[in-house]
Amino acid sequence: MTSSSPGQLLTPEELLGPPDVVAPTLLGCWLVSDRPEGQVALRLTEVEAYAGDGSDPAAHSHRGPTPRAAIMFGPPGALYVYFSYGVHWCANVVVGREGEGSAVLLRAGDVVVGEELARVRRPAARTARDLARGPARLTQALAIGPADKAADLLSPDSPVRLHRGNPPAAVSTGPRVGISVAAELPWRFWETGAGSVSVFRPGGQRRRRTVDPDGAP
């Protein structure tokens, strides 16, 4: 059963493990966004892990702390926001120790607070499960964008925060979405049976711009 309110903020210590270990522990957590027009919160149902230790060529941090990926080398809990396919923003939480360059892409969730406002931001959504079904839709529903780069998701003063929540009863794992390298790693994790989980598309396939794009951090 989903709680009606979020738990306490996550702590840096809870994010210090390898990304593929930390990622599934984020399922069920609440991602909360406070804006002048109101609050929207969702319960995470799908995430993807990306490692910064040099073993994961799909990670933006694979080539080191470039201007784009520098935030990934920051402290755990920092928000890494990037522009995907020149169309949409995607949100990631930095995990591991500072300097490691690992992150978890926040792929999908169920809106649990502020559904009416989320629908205003996502007028194309036909059902509630489509409001944050995929990383681009998730940032649209929460109004996450470039102004949120490097926000501290673990701070009570941040407009975007990551709280504890009820973990799912079962977790599934499989290949990451929309990448053409290191595609064999089963580093996508989702709540088994959750309707908001995004549609799997193997890497390397072309997408029309009318489709919400998925991307790797």
N, C-alpha and C positions, 0 to 999 in steps of 0.2 A: 504494500500500500504506500502511496506517495504521501509524504508529510505535507502539511499545509503551510509550513514555514521552513526556511533554511536552517541548517545547524550552524555551528561556529565556523569562522574562517579557517581554511586550511593553514597549516604552518609550513615553513620552509623544510623542516625535517621530513614531512610527509612526501616531499617531492624530490628527495635526494637520491633515489635509486636509479638504476638503468631505465631508460625511457620505456622499454617494452615491459618492465615490471611496474612502473608507476602508472602507465597509461590505463590499464584496466581498473585500477583503484579509483580513477576519476569518474567512472560510470556511476550515475546516481547522484553525483555532486550537483550543486546548483550554481549556475552562472547568472549573476544578477547585474543588471545595468540600470543605473539611475540617470535620468535626463530631465531637463526642465519640464517636458511634457508628461512625464510619469515614469514609473518603474515597469520593466519587463524582466522576468526571470524564467529560466528554463532548467530542466533537469537533464543532464547529459546522458545520451543514449548511445553515442558512437564517437570513438576517438581513434587517432592513429599516432604511432610512435616514430620518431626520427632521431637517429643517434649522431652525435657530433664527434665521435672518437676516431673518425677516418674510415670506418668500415661501411658507412652507409652513403653511397654516392647520390641517393635521392634527396638527402638533406641539404638545405640551402647552406648549412655551415660546413659542408664537405671541403670547401676551398678556403676555410679559415674565416676570420672575422672581417669579411668584406663590409662595405658601407651598408648593404642591404641586410646582411645577416648578423651584424654586430650585436644586436639585442639578444640573439640566441646564446651569446656567451656571458650574459648577465646573470644576476642572482636568480635562484629558483622563485617562481611566482611572477616573474616579469611577463608582460603581454607582448608577444611578437605578432605584429600585424603586417601582412604583405598584400600587395595587389596581384590578383590572379588573372592571368590571360588578358590583362589590361581592361578588365570589366568589373570585377568584384573584389572585395576585401575578404581575407581569411584570418582567423584568430587562432593563436597557439599560446600555450603556457610553457615557459621555460622550465625544464626539470634538470635534475642532476646538480652537481656543484658548479659554482661560478667558474667560467672558463672552459667548460666541457662542450658547450654548443649543442646540447640536446633539447628537444622540445616535443610537445604533444599537440597535434592538430585537433581542434575541437570541431568535430564533423557534424554532429546533429544532436537535437534534444527535443523534449516535450515542453512547450510553454506552459508554465504552472501559475504565473502571475502576469497580469497585463495582456491577456489575449486580445482584447479589443484594440489596444494600441499596436500590438504586433500585427494585427490584420490591416490596420491603416498603413503600416510600413510595408506590408507584403500583400497588396491587393490581388495579386495573381494566385494566391494560395486558395485552393478549392476547399480544403478541409483543415482542421486544426493540426493534423499530423504533418501537413506540408509547410507549416509556418517556419520551421527551422530544420527542415529535412535536407541536409547538405551544408557544407561549410559557408558558402556564399549566402544562403538563405538565413543561416544562423546569425551572421553579422548584421544582415539587414533587419531582422526581427529585433535585435538588441541595439541597433544604431551604433555599432562599433565601426570605427573608421580610422583614418590616419592620425587624428588627434589623440587616439588612445595608445599610440606606440609607446612601449616601455612602461605602461601603467602597472602599478603594483597590485596584482589581483589578491594579495594577502593582506592589504591594508584596509582598515575600516573607513578611511578617508577617501579611498579610490572610488570613482564613479562606476567602475566595473570590478566585480569581486567574485571570488571562488569560495563557496561554502560547502561544508560537509552535507551529505544527504543520505538517503537510504540506498544501499547498494542493491543492484538487481539480483533476482533469484538465480539467474544463470547468465553466463557470459559466453559469447561465441567469438571465434577469431578466424581471420582469413587474410588474403593478400590486400595490400594497400591499393587505393583507387587512383587511376589516372597517371601512373608513373611507368616509365619504360626501362628503368634500371632498378636493380635490387627488388624486382617485383615478386620474387619468390618468398620474401620474408613475410610471415603471417603476423604482421604488426598492426593490423586493424582489429579493433575490439569493439563489440557492440552488445547491447542488452538483447539477449535472445528473445525473439518474437516482438520486439518493439516496432510499432508502425512507423515511427519517425526516422528509422535507419535509412540512409540514402541508398540509391540504386547502385549496385556494383557495376563498374565499367573497367575492363582491363586496360592497362596502360597502352599508349601508342595509338589509340583510336582517335580519329578526328571528331571534333565536336562543333556543332553550329553554335553561334553566339546566343541563340535563343534558349540554349540549355544552360542551366546553372553550372558553371565549370567547377571541377574539383582540382585541387592542386596539392603539391607536396611542399612542406616548409624546408 
